[in-house]
Amino acid sequence: MEAEEGDRISLLPDCLLGNIVSLLPVKNAACTMRIDDSLVLKFVPHAAHPPLPRDLLRFSANVLRHLELHCCCLDPQLGVTLPLHSLHYLHLSNVVIPETSLHSMIAGCLALRKLQLFRVHNLRRLVPCSRNLVEVYIRPHVPLEKVSFSGTPNLESIVLLYADIWRLCPDIFVKDALPPKVRKVALTLPMLHSPNFVITPKRSVSIITTLILNMKFSDGEELRKAANMLSLFPCLQVLQIWCLAFEWTDKHAFGQWQPAADTIMCLNEHLKYVELHGYYGTIGEVQFASFLMAGAKALRAMQILHGSKLRDERINTMKSLILKGGKASSEAQLSFAWRSDIPTVREDLDSYLRQVRII
């Protein structure tokens, strides 16, 4: 009878299974990791970070492949006493752990392929050692003083979130010192429209290949700021923009903001892919999309991701407005796609970015 029924527990929804596990004693809860090789622990954000119960990982360390820890304090000896040999994915967010302990923890994850470090408290030196690591995401909590990936020979992708790349380069984050397999170095910046993000004259940074911007498209000054930002990344290949306009702006607010496209090096040589997320066809969005289409000589694709189910006639009208100024690249393809989650993501992102500053 039992053989016929099989395992029904693992078929339960994650939220229900999580509630059941949360009611168990720590040891029994940890043992349920044999049902699933993932563990996500989110403590209530508090000034005093609660310690992570040691037994919670002690009884599941050998089987865990996916681990996320949020808002807690980790045992300084965690990486030494509990090596997570099977772990492929590690996400630490708003956690307290000494630098040396963090590096020991990473080194003990022999199968680790993806590492996300979001606001790890007082982390100033990041020198991971992991032969299998492929992707790393970093959002600093304090200004980084040293970054080295010499111990990650198979690293392919580095993503920096809200990090002051102009402070990091060229002394702390050195392009020539990157592992040979690195093909993507991405940078996410705060809201361009925010008074907390002031662009003073900056030097160009050739290390960045992917740039993620967040824009309101509210007036010509913001669009000029975005164009100026592109000029600072001469080797840019991919541009992603979250369109966070929630109201229409009069066309007189824009004026003549466009710089000469041929003065922006990435438009002349490298920019191949553009994505506009949350596009609604506002005046500012149309003008900037048209500017990129008419100026990017190596462009292969521009994808417009929108949150409204648009009829074909409306999409064709939007395309014609973007293409009104022509295409600098004969290979450039313009496409529209609908995503149901875009309205919710836009609202959450807009609210979140109000408190984000560059570090």
Contacts in CASP RR format, 6 or more apart in sequence:
PFRMAT RR
TARGET T0000
AUTHOR 0000-0000-0000
METHOD contacts of the structure
MODEL  1
MEAEEGDRISLLPDCLLGNIVSLLPVKNAACTMRIDDSLVLKFVPHAAHP
PLPRDLLRFSANVLRHLELHCCCLDPQLGVTLPLHSLHYLHLSNVVIPET
SLHSMIAGCLALRKLQLFRVHNLRRLVPCSRNLVEVYIRPHVPLEKVSFS
GTPNLESIVLLYADIWRLCPDIFVKDALPPKVRKVALTLPMLHSPNFVIT
PKRSVSIITTLILNMKFSDGEELRKAANMLSLFPCLQVLQIWCLAFEWTD
KHAFGQWQPAADTIMCLNEHLKYVELHGYYGTIGEVQFASFLMAGAKALR
AMQILHGSKLRDERINTMKSLILKGGKASSEAQLSFAWRSDIPTVREDLD
SYLRQVRII
9 17 0 8 1.000
9 35 0 8 1.000
10 35 0 8 1.000
10 36 0 8 1.000
12 20 0 8 1.000
17 35 0 8 1.000
17 36 0 8 1.000
21 29 0 8 1.000
21 32 0 8 1.000
22 29 0 8 1.000
24 32 0 8 1.000
26 53 0 8 1.000
26 55 0 8 1.000
26 56 0 8 1.000
27 55 0 8 1.000
27 59 0 8 1.000
29 56 0 8 1.000
30 55 0 8 1.000
30 56 0 8 1.000
30 57 0 8 1.000
30 58 0 8 1.000
30 59 0 8 1.000
30 60 0 8 1.000
31 59 0 8 1.000
31 60 0 8 1.000
33 39 0 8 1.000
33 59 0 8 1.000
33 60 0 8 1.000
33 63 0 8 1.000
33 64 0 8 1.000
34 60 0 8 1.000
34 63 0 8 1.000
37 63 0 8 1.000
37 64 0 8 1.000
37 65 0 8 1.000
37 66 0 8 1.000
37 86 0 8 1.000
38 64 0 8 1.000
38 65 0 8 1.000
38 66 0 8 1.000
38 67 0 8 1.000
39 60 0 8 1.000
39 64 0 8 1.000
39 66 0 8 1.000
39 67 0 8 1.000
39 68 0 8 1.000
40 66 0 8 1.000
40 67 0 8 1.000
40 68 0 8 1.000
40 70 0 8 1.000
41 52 0 8 1.000
41 56 0 8 1.000
41 68 0 8 1.000
41 69 0 8 1.000
41 70 0 8 1.000
41 72 0 8 1.000
42 68 0 8 1.000
42 70 0 8 1.000
42 71 0 8 1.000
43 49 0 8 1.000
43 50 0 8 1.000
43 70 0 8 1.000
43 71 0 8 1.000
43 72 0 8 1.000
44 71 0 8 1.000
45 71 0 8 1.000
45 94 0 8 1.000
46 71 0 8 1.000
49 71 0 8 1.000
49 72 0 8 1.000
49 73 0 8 1.000
49 94 0 8 1.000
49 95 0 8 1.000
49 96 0 8 1.000
49 121 0 8 1.000
50 71 0 8 1.000
50 72 0 8 1.000
50 73 0 8 1.000
51 72 0 8 1.000
51 73 0 8 1.000
51 74 0 8 1.000
51 75 0 8 1.000
52 69 0 8 1.000
52 72 0 8 1.000
52 73 0 8 1.000
52 74 0 8 1.000
52 75 0 8 1.000
52 78 0 8 1.000
54 75 0 8 1.000
54 78 0 8 1.000
54 82 0 8 1.000
57 64 0 8 1.000
57 78 0 8 1.000
57 82 0 8 1.000
57 84 0 8 1.000
58 82 0 8 1.000
61 82 0 8 1.000
61 83 0 8 1.000
61 84 0 8 1.000
61 85 0 8 1.000
62 85 0 8 1.000
62 86 0 8 1.000
63 86 0 8 1.000
64 84 0 8 1.000
64 86 0 8 1.000
64 87 0 8 1.000
65 86 0 8 1.000
65 87 0 8 1.000
65 88 0 8 1.000
65 89 0 8 1.000
65 111 0 8 1.000
66 87 0 8 1.000
66 88 0 8 1.000
66 89 0 8 1.000
67 84 0 8 1.000
67 87 0 8 1.000
67 89 0 8 1.000
67 90 0 8 1.000
67 91 0 8 1.000
68 91 0 8 1.000
68 92 0 8 1.000
68 93 0 8 1.000
69 91 0 8 1.000
69 92 0 8 1.000
69 93 0 8 1.000
69 95 0 8 1.000
70 93 0 8 1.000
70 94 0 8 1.000
70 95 0 8 1.000
71 93 0 8 1.000
71 94 0 8 1.000
71 95 0 8 1.000
72 95 0 8 1.000
72 96 0 8 1.000
73 95 0 8 1.000
73 96 0 8 1.000
73 97 0 8 1.000
74 95 0 8 1.000
74 96 0 8 1.000
74 97 0 8 1.000
74 101 0 8 1.000
74 105 0 8 1.000
75 81 0 8 1.000
75 101 0 8 1.000
76 97 0 8 1.000
76 98 0 8 1.000
76 100 0 8 1.000
76 101 0 8 1.000
77 101 0 8 1.000
78 97 0 8 1.000
78 101 0 8 1.000
78 104 0 8 1.000
78 105 0 8 1.000
79 101 0 8 1.000
79 104 0 8 1.000
79 105 0 8 1.000
79 107 0 8 1.000
79 108 0 8 1.000
80 104 0 8 1.000
83 108 0 8 1.000
83 109 0 8 1.000
83 110 0 8 1.000
84 90 0 8 1.000
84 105 0 8 1.000
84 108 0 8 1.000
84 109 0 8 1.000
85 108 0 8 1.000
85 109 0 8 1.000
85 110 0 8 1.000
85 111 0 8 1.000
86 111 0 8 1.000
87 109 0 8 1.000
87 111 0 8 1.000
87 112 0 8 1.000
88 111 0 8 1.000
88 112 0 8 1.000
88 113 0 8 1.000
88 114 0 8 1.000
89 112 0 8 1.000
89 113 0 8 1.000
89 114 0 8 1.000
90 105 0 8 1.000
90 106 0 8 1.000
90 109 0 8 1.000
90 112 0 8 1.000
90 114 0 8 1.000
90 115 0 8 1.000
90 116 0 8 1.000
91 116 0 8 1.000
91 118 0 8 1.000
92 102 0 8 1.000
92 116 0 8 1.000
92 117 0 8 1.000
92 118 0 8 1.000
92 120 0 8 1.000
93 116 0 8 1.000
93 118 0 8 1.000
93 119 0 8 1.000
94 118 0 8 1.000
94 119 0 8 1.000
94 120 0 8 1.000
94 121 0 8 1.000
95 120 0 8 1.000
95 121 0 8 1.000
96 121 0 8 1.000
97 105 0 8 1.000
97 120 0 8 1.000
97 121 0 8 1.000
99 122 0 8 1.000
99 123 0 8 1.000
99 124 0 8 1.000
99 125 0 8 1.000
102 117 0 8 1.000
102 120 0 8 1.000
102 123 0 8 1.000
103 127 0 8 1.000
103 128 0 8 1.000
103 129 0 8 1.000
106 112 0 8 1.000
106 115 0 8 1.000
106 128 0 8 1.000
106 129 0 8 1.000
106 130 0 8 1.000
106 133 0 8 1.000
107 128 0 8 1.000
107 129 0 8 1.000
107 130 0 8 1.000
109 130 0 8 1.000
110 132 0 8 1.000
111 132 0 8 1.000
112 130 0 8 1.000
112 132 0 8 1.000
112 133 0 8 1.000
113 132 0 8 1.000
113 133 0 8 1.000
113 134 0 8 1.000
113 135 0 8 1.000
114 133 0 8 1.000
114 134 0 8 1.000
114 135 0 8 1.000
114 136 0 8 1.000
115 128 0 8 1.000
115 130 0 8 1.000
115 133 0 8 1.000
115 135 0 8 1.000
115 136 0 8 1.000
115 137 0 8 1.000
116 136 0 8 1.000
116 137 0 8 1.000
117 123 0 8 1.000
117 126 0 8 1.000
117 136 0 8 1.000
117 137 0 8 1.000
117 138 0 8 1.000
117 139 0 8 1.000
118 137 0 8 1.000
118 139 0 8 1.000
118 161 0 8 1.000
119 139 0 8 1.000
119 140 0 8 1.000
119 141 0 8 1.000
120 141 0 8 1.000
121 141 0 8 1.000
122 141 0 8 1.000
122 142 0 8 1.000
123 140 0 8 1.000
123 141 0 8 1.000
123 142 0 8 1.000
123 144 0 8 1.000
124 142 0 8 1.000
124 143 0 8 1.000
124 144 0 8 1.000
124 145 0 8 1.000
124 146 0 8 1.000
125 144 0 8 1.000
125 145 0 8 1.000
125 146 0 8 1.000
125 147 0 8 1.000
126 138 0 8 1.000
126 144 0 8 1.000
126 146 0 8 1.000
126 147 0 8 1.000
126 148 0 8 1.000
127 146 0 8 1.000
127 147 0 8 1.000
127 148 0 8 1.000
127 150 0 8 1.000
127 151 0 8 1.000
128 136 0 8 1.000
128 149 0 8 1.000
128 151 0 8 1.000
128 152 0 8 1.000
129 151 0 8 1.000
129 152 0 8 1.000
130 151 0 8 1.000
130 152 0 8 1.000
131 151 0 8 1.000
131 152 0 8 1.000
131 153 0 8 1.000
131 154 0 8 1.000
132 154 0 8 1.000
133 152 0 8 1.000
133 154 0 8 1.000
133 155 0 8 1.000
134 154 0 8 1.000
134 155 0 8 1.000
134 156 0 8 1.000
134 157 0 8 1.000
135 155 0 8 1.000
135 156 0 8 1.000
135 157 0 8 1.000
135 158 0 8 1.000
135 159 0 8 1.000
136 149 0 8 1.000
136 152 0 8 1.000
136 155 0 8 1.000
136 157 0 8 1.000
136 158 0 8 1.000
136 159 0 8 1.000
137 159 0 8 1.000
137 161 0 8 1.000
138 144 0 8 1.000
138 158 0 8 1.000
138 159 0 8 1.000
138 160 0 8 1.000
138 161 0 8 1.000
138 163 0 8 1.000
139 160 0 8 1.000
139 161 0 8 1.000
139 162 0 8 1.000
139 163 0 8 1.000
140 162 0 8 1.000
140 163 0 8 1.000
140 359 0 8 1.000
141 359 0 8 1.000
142 359 0 8 1.000
143 164 0 8 1.000
143 167 0 8 1.000
143 359 0 8 1.000
144 163 0 8 1.000
144 168 0 8 1.000
144 172 0 8 1.000
145 172 0 8 1.000
146 172 0 8 1.000
147 168 0 8 1.000
147 172 0 8 1.000
147 173 0 8 1.000
148 177 0 8 1.000
149 155 0 8 1.000
149 158 0 8 1.000
149 177 0 8 1.000
149 178 0 8 1.000
149 179 0 8 1.000
149 182 0 8 1.000
150 177 0 8 1.000
150 179 0 8 1.000
151 179 0 8 1.000
152 179 0 8 1.000
153 179 0 8 1.000
153 180 0 8 1.000
153 181 0 8 1.000
154 179 0 8 1.000
154 181 0 8 1.000
155 178 0 8 1.000
155 179 0 8 1.000
155 181 0 8 1.000
155 182 0 8 1.000
156 181 0 8 1.000
156 182 0 8 1.000
156 183 0 8 1.000
156 184 0 8 1.000
157 182 0 8 1.000
157 183 0 8 1.000
157 184 0 8 1.000
157 185 0 8 1.000
157 186 0 8 1.000
158 178 0 8 1.000
158 182 0 8 1.000
158 184 0 8 1.000
158 185 0 8 1.000
158 186 0 8 1.000
159 184 0 8 1.000
159 185 0 8 1.000
159 186 0 8 1.000
159 187 0 8 1.000
159 188 0 8 1.000
160 168 0 8 1.000
160 185 0 8 1.000
160 186 0 8 1.000
160 187 0 8 1.000
160 188 0 8 1.000
161 188 0 8 1.000
162 188 0 8 1.000
162 189 0 8 1.000
162 190 0 8 1.000
162 356 0 8 1.000
162 357 0 8 1.000
162 358 0 8 1.000
162 359 0 8 1.000
163 187 0 8 1.000
163 358 0 8 1.000
163 359 0 8 1.000
164 358 0 8 1.000
164 359 0 8 1.000
165 173 0 8 1.000
165 187 0 8 1.000
165 205 0 8 1.000
165 207 0 8 1.000
165 208 0 8 1.000
166 202 0 8 1.000
166 203 0 8 1.000
166 205 0 8 1.000
169 175 0 8 1.000
169 205 0 8 1.000
169 207 0 8 1.000
173 207 0 8 1.000
175 206 0 8 1.000
175 207 0 8 1.000
178 185 0 8 1.000
178 207 0 8 1.000
183 209 0 8 1.000
184 209 0 8 1.000
184 210 0 8 1.000
185 207 0 8 1.000
185 208 0 8 1.000
185 209 0 8 1.000
185 210 0 8 1.000
186 208 0 8 1.000
186 209 0 8 1.000
186 210 0 8 1.000
186 211 0 8 1.000
186 212 0 8 1.000
186 238 0 8 1.000
187 208 0 8 1.000
187 210 0 8 1.000
187 211 0 8 1.000
187 212 0 8 1.000
187 233 0 8 1.000
188 212 0 8 1.000
189 197 0 8 1.000
189 211 0 8 1.000
189 212 0 8 1.000
189 213 0 8 1.000
189 214 0 8 1.000
189 229 0 8 1.000
189 358 0 8 1.000
190 196 0 8 1.000
190 197 0 8 1.000
190 214 0 8 1.000
190 353 0 8 1.000
190 356 0 8 1.000
190 357 0 8 1.000
190 358 0 8 1.000
191 197 0 8 1.000
191 214 0 8 1.000
191 215 0 8 1.000
191 216 0 8 1.000
191 244 0 8 1.000
191 353 0 8 1.000
191 354 0 8 1.000
191 356 0 8 1.000
192 213 0 8 1.000
192 214 0 8 1.000
192 215 0 8 1.000
192 216 0 8 1.000
192 222 0 8 1.000
192 225 0 8 1.000
192 226 0 8 1.000
192 229 0 8 1.000
193 215 0 8 1.000
193 216 0 8 1.000
193 218 0 8 1.000
193 222 0 8 1.000
194 353 0 8 1.000
194 354 0 8 1.000
196 356 0 8 1.000
196 357 0 8 1.000
196 358 0 8 1.000
197 357 0 8 1.000
197 358 0 8 1.000
199 225 0 8 1.000
199 228 0 8 1.000
199 229 0 8 1.000
202 232 0 8 1.000
203 232 0 8 1.000
204 231 0 8 1.000
204 232 0 8 1.000
204 233 0 8 1.000
204 234 0 8 1.000
204 265 0 8 1.000
205 232 0 8 1.000
205 233 0 8 1.000
206 233 0 8 1.000
206 234 0 8 1.000
206 235 0 8 1.000
207 235 0 8 1.000
208 233 0 8 1.000
208 235 0 8 1.000
208 236 0 8 1.000
209 235 0 8 1.000
209 236 0 8 1.000
209 237 0 8 1.000
209 238 0 8 1.000
210 236 0 8 1.000
210 237 0 8 1.000
210 238 0 8 1.000
210 239 0 8 1.000
210 240 0 8 1.000
211 229 0 8 1.000
211 230 0 8 1.000
211 233 0 8 1.000
211 236 0 8 1.000
211 238 0 8 1.000
211 239 0 8 1.000
211 240 0 8 1.000
212 240 0 8 1.000
212 241 0 8 1.000
212 242 0 8 1.000
213 226 0 8 1.000
213 229 0 8 1.000
213 239 0 8 1.000
213 240 0 8 1.000
213 241 0 8 1.000
213 242 0 8 1.000
214 241 0 8 1.000
214 242 0 8 1.000
214 244 0 8 1.000
214 349 0 8 1.000
214 353 0 8 1.000
215 222 0 8 1.000
215 226 0 8 1.000
215 241 0 8 1.000
215 242 0 8 1.000
215 243 0 8 1.000
215 244 0 8 1.000
215 245 0 8 1.000
215 288 0 8 1.000
216 222 0 8 1.000
216 244 0 8 1.000
216 245 0 8 1.000
217 223 0 8 1.000
217 243 0 8 1.000
217 245 0 8 1.000
217 249 0 8 1.000
217 282 0 8 1.000
217 283 0 8 1.000
217 284 0 8 1.000
217 285 0 8 1.000
217 288 0 8 1.000
218 245 0 8 1.000
218 249 0 8 1.000
218 253 0 8 1.000
218 284 0 8 1.000
219 249 0 8 1.000
219 253 0 8 1.000
219 254 0 8 1.000
220 253 0 8 1.000
220 254 0 8 1.000
220 255 0 8 1.000
220 257 0 8 1.000
220 284 0 8 1.000
221 257 0 8 1.000
223 254 0 8 1.000
223 257 0 8 1.000
223 258 0 8 1.000
223 284 0 8 1.000
223 287 0 8 1.000
223 288 0 8 1.000
223 291 0 8 1.000
224 257 0 8 1.000
224 259 0 8 1.000
226 241 0 8 1.000
226 288 0 8 1.000
227 257 0 8 1.000
227 258 0 8 1.000
227 259 0 8 1.000
227 264 0 8 1.000
227 291 0 8 1.000
228 259 0 8 1.000
230 236 0 8 1.000
230 239 0 8 1.000
230 264 0 8 1.000
230 266 0 8 1.000
230 267 0 8 1.000
230 271 0 8 1.000
231 259 0 8 1.000
231 263 0 8 1.000
231 264 0 8 1.000
231 265 0 8 1.000
231 266 0 8 1.000
233 266 0 8 1.000
234 265 0 8 1.000
234 266 0 8 1.000
234 269 0 8 1.000
234 270 0 8 1.000
235 266 0 8 1.000
235 270 0 8 1.000
236 266 0 8 1.000
236 270 0 8 1.000
236 271 0 8 1.000
237 266 0 8 1.000
237 270 0 8 1.000
237 271 0 8 1.000
237 272 0 8 1.000
237 273 0 8 1.000
238 271 0 8 1.000
238 272 0 8 1.000
238 273 0 8 1.000
238 274 0 8 1.000
238 275 0 8 1.000
239 271 0 8 1.000
239 273 0 8 1.000
239 274 0 8 1.000
239 275 0 8 1.000
239 292 0 8 1.000
240 274 0 8 1.000
240 275 0 8 1.000
240 277 0 8 1.000
241 274 0 8 1.000
241 275 0 8 1.000
241 276 0 8 1.000
241 277 0 8 1.000
241 288 0 8 1.000
242 277 0 8 1.000
242 278 0 8 1.000
242 346 0 8 1.000
242 349 0 8 1.000
243 276 0 8 1.000
243 277 0 8 1.000
243 278 0 8 1.000
243 279 0 8 1.000
243 280 0 8 1.000
243 282 0 8 1.000
243 285 0 8 1.000
243 346 0 8 1.000
244 346 0 8 1.000
244 349 0 8 1.000
244 350 0 8 1.000
244 353 0 8 1.000
245 280 0 8 1.000
245 282 0 8 1.000
245 284 0 8 1.000
245 285 0 8 1.000
246 350 0 8 1.000
248 282 0 8 1.000
248 283 0 8 1.000
249 282 0 8 1.000
249 283 0 8 1.000
249 284 0 8 1.000
250 283 0 8 1.000
251 283 0 8 1.000
254 283 0 8 1.000
254 284 0 8 1.000
254 287 0 8 1.000
257 287 0 8 1.000
258 287 0 8 1.000
258 291 0 8 1.000
261 267 0 8 1.000
261 268 0 8 1.000
261 291 0 8 1.000
261 294 0 8 1.000
261 295 0 8 1.000
261 296 0 8 1.000
261 328 0 8 1.000
262 268 0 8 1.000
262 295 0 8 1.000
267 292 0 8 1.000
267 295 0 8 1.000
267 296 0 8 1.000
267 297 0 8 1.000
267 328 0 8 1.000
268 297 0 8 1.000
268 298 0 8 1.000
269 297 0 8 1.000
269 298 0 8 1.000
270 298 0 8 1.000
271 292 0 8 1.000
271 296 0 8 1.000
271 298 0 8 1.000
271 299 0 8 1.000
272 298 0 8 1.000
272 299 0 8 1.000
272 300 0 8 1.000
272 301 0 8 1.000
273 299 0 8 1.000
273 300 0 8 1.000
273 301 0 8 1.000
273 302 0 8 1.000
273 303 0 8 1.000
274 289 0 8 1.000
274 292 0 8 1.000
274 296 0 8 1.000
274 299 0 8 1.000
274 301 0 8 1.000
274 302 0 8 1.000
274 303 0 8 1.000
275 302 0 8 1.000
275 303 0 8 1.000
275 305 0 8 1.000
276 285 0 8 1.000
276 289 0 8 1.000
276 302 0 8 1.000
276 303 0 8 1.000
276 304 0 8 1.000
276 305 0 8 1.000
277 305 0 8 1.000
277 342 0 8 1.000
277 345 0 8 1.000
278 305 0 8 1.000
278 306 0 8 1.000
278 307 0 8 1.000
278 342 0 8 1.000
278 346 0 8 1.000
279 285 0 8 1.000
279 289 0 8 1.000
279 304 0 8 1.000
279 305 0 8 1.000
279 306 0 8 1.000
280 306 0 8 1.000
280 308 0 8 1.000
281 318 0 8 1.000
281 321 0 8 1.000
286 318 0 8 1.000
286 321 0 8 1.000
286 322 0 8 1.000
289 302 0 8 1.000
289 304 0 8 1.000
289 322 0 8 1.000
290 321 0 8 1.000
290 322 0 8 1.000
290 323 0 8 1.000
290 324 0 8 1.000
290 325 0 8 1.000
290 326 0 8 1.000
292 299 0 8 1.000
292 302 0 8 1.000
293 299 0 8 1.000
293 302 0 8 1.000
293 322 0 8 1.000
293 323 0 8 1.000
293 325 0 8 1.000
293 326 0 8 1.000
293 327 0 8 1.000
293 328 0 8 1.000
293 332 0 8 1.000
293 334 0 8 1.000
294 325 0 8 1.000
294 326 0 8 1.000
294 327 0 8 1.000
294 328 0 8 1.000
295 328 0 8 1.000
296 328 0 8 1.000
296 329 0 8 1.000
296 332 0 8 1.000
297 328 0 8 1.000
297 329 0 8 1.000
298 329 0 8 1.000
299 327 0 8 1.000
299 328 0 8 1.000
299 329 0 8 1.000
299 331 0 8 1.000
299 332 0 8 1.000
300 329 0 8 1.000
300 331 0 8 1.000
300 332 0 8 1.000
300 333 0 8 1.000
301 332 0 8 1.000
301 333 0 8 1.000
301 334 0 8 1.000
301 335 0 8 1.000
302 322 0 8 1.000
302 332 0 8 1.000
302 333 0 8 1.000
302 334 0 8 1.000
302 335 0 8 1.000
303 335 0 8 1.000
303 336 0 8 1.000
303 337 0 8 1.000
304 318 0 8 1.000
304 334 0 8 1.000
304 335 0 8 1.000
304 336 0 8 1.000
304 337 0 8 1.000
305 336 0 8 1.000
305 337 0 8 1.000
305 338 0 8 1.000
305 339 0 8 1.000
305 342 0 8 1.000
306 336 0 8 1.000
306 337 0 8 1.000
306 338 0 8 1.000
306 339 0 8 1.000
306 342 0 8 1.000
307 338 0 8 1.000
307 339 0 8 1.000
307 340 0 8 1.000
307 342 0 8 1.000
307 343 0 8 1.000
308 338 0 8 1.000
309 338 0 8 1.000
310 318 0 8 1.000
310 336 0 8 1.000
310 338 0 8 1.000
315 336 0 8 1.000
318 336 0 8 1.000
319 334 0 8 1.000
319 336 0 8 1.000
322 334 0 8 1.000
323 334 0 8 1.000
END
